[in-house]
Amino acid sequence: MRNDRINIPEKVFIYPTMRCNLNCKMCYSGAYCDPNRAKLEDLTLETYKEIIKKLYNHGVRVFDISGGEPLLRSDLFEIIKEIKSYDDTTIYLVTNGTLISKCYDDLMVHIQLIDMIYISIDSHIEKTHNLIRGSSNAFKNAIHGIKLLTKTSVDKLGINTVIMTSNFSEIAGILNLALNLGLHNINLLRLLDVADKGRLLQENLDINTFKEIYININNWMKNKLEEGYTDQFYITLVLPGYVMNEVHQERKDIIKNPYIHLESQFDPINGCPAFGKSIVMTGNGTITGCTAMIEIQNAYVGKITDDYNNVRKNWHKMIALLNERKKNLRQKEPCASCKYWRSCKGGCPASAYKYYNTIMMSDPTCIVNQSNRLQ
């Protein structure tokens, strides 16, 4: 990366609105804030057209759209049309799925412009999903929306599931649900504990549970092979970087299945990738370097409409601060003597901020800090 410019990556996370019709327990976007305030902060369509042009000219080609709930924005499909008016762009849309039926006609008109739609489903059990999502109708409406879309667009659909204490034992059921719905893609995502301080403490998984997840997935894959399942199905499992070495044996033991494919990813790995691998823009145009940081004002580097030189300067300040964090943590416990340092390097700074009001502490949800809390 040259020192005289922001290394804007190919991918940008866009939040067209921070409004949401649910109140998910693990929400890290502030989507449960005052909806009237959030609506007032929404950028206009004309502003989005200017922003999309600017991002494209900086090399952005992949637009990951979420929120908040993006389908609450009445001109969302105009934003999507604008993105696709530029060559070689890819659009991912992440939604809680509850509003698909209400905007189904518009969605069908524009479905060819969207490369993948991911619907959030956190349990195959209606009650569990509804408790996690904070609404008694969340499961019913989301499943209805998925069934509508599978009639014409099944290859564009996938499920996102956030794994936590509340639902980790239900992974086999969630995988079966995806198959029963005719889907071919599911992302099993690590919990990012960056909600209100300490609120999700009991939802963080320990190392034995991460191992159990691999064992359960392996058993499920074996069962499907024995049952004669022959469609292609893709599972992406995203876990914290600090568990990579601990689950090595479980990863090696995964059955070779020519039809069901498991890809393991670890995030963050080798330290926090913020301000390097992604640019994130909130509902009011504020820029930061990671989706987990969108409620951390100290991690803001300006707005997309600000002077480029000021944004560039603040961007590099954040890179320097994250490097300073790694250097400092390496010299003090628990990181100084931690055997996971190479893959972790302090873990998630956003999680540290939510617990300690500073990013300069180590990740409070890492293996070592979890063990210390249990003693």
WOMO-V138376 format. One line per field, one symbol per residue. ss: DSSP state (h for helix, s for strand, l for the rest). A space follows every 50 residues. Layout:
ss = ???
//
This chain:
ss = llllllllllssssslllllllllllllllllllhhhhhhhlllhhhhhh hhhhhhhllllssssslllhhhlllhhhhhhhhhlllllsssssslllll lllhhhhhhhhhhllssssslllllhhhhhhhhllllhhhhhhhhhhhhh hhhhhhsssssssllllhhhhhhhhhhhhhllllssssssllllllllll hhhlllhhhhhhhhhhhhhhhhhhhhhlllllssssssslhhhllllhhh hhlllllllsssssssllllllllllllsssllllsssllhhhlllhhhl lssllllhhhhhhhhhhhhhhhhhhhhhhhllllllllllhhhhllllhh hhhhhhllllllllllhhhhhhhhl
//
